[in-house]
Amino acid sequence: MAVKWPDDFNPPVGRAETVQPGLRRILAANPSPMTYRGTNTYLLGETGLAVIDPGPDAPGHLEAILRAVGTGQRVSHIVITHSHKDHSTLARPLAEATGAPILAYGSATAGRSAVMEALALSGLGGGGEGLDAGFTPDETLAEGDRIEGAGWELEVIHTPGHLGNHISLALGDACLTGDHVMGWASSIVSPPDGDVGDFMASCEKLRARDWRIFYPGHGGPVTKPVARIDWLMDHRRKRESAILGALSFSAATPQVLAARIYTETPRRMLGMATRNVFAHLVDLTQKNLVAPDGPLSEGSVFRRR
């Protein structure tokens, strides 16, 4: 669970930098173990601009985005990959400042699977980066939708897993992947917001296409997209195998399993590790490979079937 930050990604905060023709990135000033150097906000276009993931509700970042809108340019679309606070909370202030509509897959709980909805109703709270619970877009998007602007077009790819309403955005042979695929770390999958089964299916969906490059929500571009997706999926499969192996010896709670498996993780990170183990146990329960003693919950004792 320890995070090793690559040294080669450290752009200036608040300055628009071109990452490919017609696409710029502005780094927000919100670095953390969850966000790496900070949230990447992308500006697409030359005249009518799409702002993708405006980021956290910070006046300085709003000013940076507005500064990047040059003479003869205007913000025509605000597109949200998913409604975690570090991606979506600046959307409404930016919309008020520019008049542009906010587009997203749906509200904060849109796209949530049935099992995750049941866990949420049981009282399980989210983890990780924090849900922007009041988020509501002006326009909803669906799989395969096209968002068109002056000289650009984005295709919507629904990629739940990190969050039910997560989308990736195809820009030709490039893809803006939000928090689904990043180069610096694996995506957090924390129930009831995150779903391991959905995450793996979304990886398969992205892997089926021919990509040149990924632009993630945190960190630098992913220049070997297929290799990175393969690594992420293999990482999840290895974690699943470790959990099943640990349960072969005795039944255990997610907390006990996390302590057995994450032997080199600092104690302060074991809560996050426990949530990750629970995410896998939910998926393994759906696959009928494990079963909880009683209702499915983070405090349940799980056994191998």
Summary of the structure (lengths in Angstrom):
residues: 305
radius of gyration: 19.4
end to end distance: 27.9
largest distance: 66.6
contacts: 1065
relative contact order: 0.12
helix: 30%
strand: 22%
